[in-house]
Amino acid sequence: MSSIPMLRQSRSLFLRGTSRVTDLHKRMMALCAYDDEYLKARFAGKVAICTASTSGIGYAAAERIAREGAKVVICSRRQEKVDAAVKKLRDQNLEVSGIVCHQAKKEDRQRLIDFTLRTYGGIDLLFASAGVSPFSGYMLLVTEKQWDKLFEVNVKSTFLIIRECVPHMAERGGGAIVSHSTTAGVFPEATRNLNMPYAVSKSAVIGLTKVLVEPLAQRNIRINCMAPGPIETSFLRRYIQQFVPGETGLPKQAYDENFMLRFGEPEECGSVVAFLLSEDASYMAGEIIPVCGGINLREMSKLL
Ligand SMILES: NC(=O)c1ccc[n+]([C@@H]2O[C@H](COP(=O)([O-])OP(=O)(O)OC[C@H]3O[C@@H](n4cnc5c(N)ncnc54)[C@H](OP(=O)(O)O)[C@@H]3O)[C@@H](O)[C@H]2O)c1
């Protein structure tokens, strides 16, 4: 489908009135055709790694990037989830392979990179998506173990997987990276006593993204950060159950402040990741992109 609905509409109007096709009409029709082809081929010849990508947002991003022509390596901690996700994507004739990788384990990251190089010959794109939320509640009550886990997975392993992929991207002449924060990371104090330690770790992901812009730009690699609001995934369900024990669905009050009055879908993040990784975002680096149905946008924009 065209990504430019207005042009598509114009095209159908022109097709109906074929007797007076002007140069302008021809140019616009050519642009529509270009748009269709362009979207199909946006990542032709590119190799992408998406971590934490056997369900939810990571999966949706991997699917979108593969649909647009990339060869994609997906991964997560559990073999059965990797197998199921690879099958689902290959059933759509997408060029996808998978391997187990706990993003916080050095040997797993090394295996992931080696596997990608062996399978597809290089690395151009990375979506570093893994994140955990092992604690909910008041900031001063987080245990040291929970704090360590938050920072080990959300911050340290994000930095390390990026640093380990960079030489391989540079070898191919450059690349693009998306890190994964959250609206809570943009505006951690707004989480009050709900989940400040998680929010702080995701603020660190924003800081990490910003400081990496310069050293990566020297290697022709762009990095940007996606900051979703509540997205309908099992992560969000677990997160909400921490605050509302016994709650199995997603309570309405959780999106009361959202102007769209609904949660986001993983695919609505996948398309943003694809944009940020693509040449359509070629002059963007160090940007923190909220995908949140407008929640607190005015407040957050003070920090962006
Ligand atoms: N959902 C939201 O509302 C929301 C909003 C903002 C940001 N986020 C971010 O999204 C990420 C969670 O994704 P999701 O919401 O799509 O949840 P999800 O559907 O539960 O998916 C999480 C994925 O991550 C994998 N995973 C978990 N820990 C991992 C690790 N240490 N290493 C590698 N893979 C790991 C899981 O598979 P295995 O169990 O097999 O490892 C699964 O594939 C986090 O970074 C979170 O901060 C989510």
The ligand as a Tripos MOL2 file, in Angstrom:
@<TRIPOS>MOLECULE
LIG
   48    52     1     0     0
SMALL
NO_CHARGES

@<TRIPOS>ATOM
      1 N1          4.7950   -2.9030   26.4560 N.am      1 LIG1
      2 C1          4.9550   -1.6530   26.8530 C.2       1 LIG1
      3 O1          4.0070   -0.9770   27.2790 O.2       1 LIG1
      4 C2          6.3130   -1.0320   26.7520 C.ar      1 LIG1
      5 C3          6.3970    0.3680   26.8000 C.ar      1 LIG1
      6 C4          7.6540    0.9550   26.7150 C.ar      1 LIG1
      7 C5          8.7850    0.1810   26.5480 C.ar      1 LIG1
      8 N2          8.6630   -1.1700   26.5120 N.ar      1 LIG1
      9 C6          9.8930   -1.9400   26.3670 C.3       1 LIG1
     10 O2          9.6530   -3.0840   25.5560 O.3       1 LIG1
     11 C7         10.4880   -4.1600   25.9940 C.3       1 LIG1
     12 C8          9.5730   -5.3260   26.3440 C.3       1 LIG1
     13 O3          8.9280   -5.7160   25.1730 O.3       1 LIG1
     14 P1          7.3700   -5.9730   25.0400 P.3       1 LIG1
     15 O4          6.6050   -4.9330   25.7570 O.co2     1 LIG1
     16 O5          7.1300   -6.2150   23.6060 O.co2     1 LIG1
     17 O6          7.1650   -7.3070   25.9010 O.3       1 LIG1
     18 P2          6.9580   -8.8630   25.5420 P.3       1 LIG1
     19 O7          5.8580   -9.0620   24.5600 O.co2     1 LIG1
     20 O8          6.8710   -9.5260   26.8690 O.co2     1 LIG1
     21 O9          8.3110   -9.2450   24.7950 O.3       1 LIG1
     22 C9          9.5110   -9.2980   25.4810 C.3       1 LIG1
     23 C10        10.5120  -10.0320   24.5810 C.3       1 LIG1
     24 O10        11.7800   -9.8880   25.1670 O.3       1 LIG1
     25 C11        12.3740  -11.1840   25.3620 C.3       1 LIG1
     26 N3         13.2900  -10.9820   26.4880 N.ar      1 LIG1
     27 C12        12.9970  -10.6490   27.7630 C.ar      1 LIG1
     28 N4         14.1180  -10.4790   28.4830 N.ar      1 LIG1
     29 C13        15.1630  -10.6840   27.6240 C.ar      1 LIG1
     30 C14        16.5810  -10.6530   27.7490 C.ar      1 LIG1
     31 N5         17.1860  -10.3920   28.9260 N.pl3     1 LIG1
     32 N6         17.3430  -10.9080   26.6610 N.ar      1 LIG1
     33 C15        16.7780  -11.1970   25.4840 C.ar      1 LIG1
     34 N7         15.4410  -11.2500   25.3040 N.ar      1 LIG1
     35 C16        14.6460  -10.9970   26.3580 C.ar      1 LIG1
     36 C17        11.1920  -12.1210   25.5230 C.3       1 LIG1
     37 O11        11.4250  -13.4720   25.1880 O.3       1 LIG1
     38 P3         12.0960  -14.5410   26.2320 P.3       1 LIG1
     39 O12        11.1870  -14.6440   27.3880 O.co2     1 LIG1
     40 O13        12.2270  -15.8050   25.4210 O.co2     1 LIG1
     41 O14        13.4280  -13.9800   26.5830 O.co2     1 LIG1
     42 C18        10.2490  -11.5070   24.4710 C.3       1 LIG1
     43 O15        10.6250  -11.9260   23.1790 O.3       1 LIG1
     44 C19        11.2520   -3.6440   27.2060 C.3       1 LIG1
     45 O16        12.4980   -3.1310   26.7880 O.3       1 LIG1
     46 C20        10.3680   -2.5270   27.7030 C.3       1 LIG1
     47 O17        11.0600   -1.5600   28.4470 O.3       1 LIG1
     48 C21         7.4650   -1.7840   26.5960 C.ar      1 LIG1
@<TRIPOS>BOND
     1     1     2 1
     2     2     3 2
     3     2     4 1
     4     4     5 ar
     5     4    48 ar
     6     5     6 ar
     7     6     7 ar
     8     7     8 ar
     9     8     9 1
    10     8    48 ar
    11     9    10 1
    12     9    46 1
    13    10    11 1
    14    11    12 1
    15    11    44 1
    16    12    13 1
    17    13    14 1
    18    14    15 2
    19    14    16 1
    20    14    17 1
    21    17    18 1
    22    18    19 2
    23    18    20 1
    24    18    21 1
    25    21    22 1
    26    22    23 1
    27    23    24 1
    28    23    42 1
    29    24    25 1
    30    25    26 1
    31    25    36 1
    32    26    27 ar
    33    26    35 ar
    34    27    28 ar
    35    28    29 ar
    36    29    30 ar
    37    29    35 ar
    38    30    31 1
    39    30    32 ar
    40    32    33 ar
    41    33    34 ar
    42    34    35 ar
    43    36    37 1
    44    36    42 1
    45    37    38 1
    46    38    39 2
    47    38    40 1
    48    38    41 1
    49    42    43 1
    50    44    45 1
    51    44    46 1
    52    46    47 1
@<TRIPOS>SUBSTRUCTURE
     1 LIG1         1 GROUP 0 **** ****
